[in-house]
Amino acid sequence: FDIYNYIKILCQIYNYFNFLNFLEYFNKTNLYKYDIQYWNYYNDINHITNNASESFNNYLKKLFYKKPSLYELIYHLKREESLSYNNYKRKN
């Protein structure tokens, strides 16, 4: 079942031209480039939410209260990577 074509046909039948324009744009920028099966993590027990990434983002915001230089950023990211790797090795 191809939902994209189904919606497109409905838009043409009911003269929803603005939405049809948006649908074409969405198809070109998202549907065409990315496999839709990876959009939904509902059944993926290993990645239920993005809490881990949001938590890390919040941590980085606190670490860099002002915009770091490129070298500071690289230094801190390498440090975080090594800490993460060491924690992983210690747990396994």
HELIX and SHEET records of a PDB file:
HELIX    1   1 ILE A    3  ILE A   13  1                                  11    
HELIX    2   2 PHE A   17  PHE A   26  1                                  10    
HELIX    3   3 ASN A   27  LEU A   31  3                                   5    
HELIX    4   4 ILE A   36  TYR A   38  5                                   3    
HELIX    5   5 ASN A   51  LEU A   63  1                                  13    
HELIX    6   6 LEU A   70  LYS A   91  1                                  22    
END                                                                             
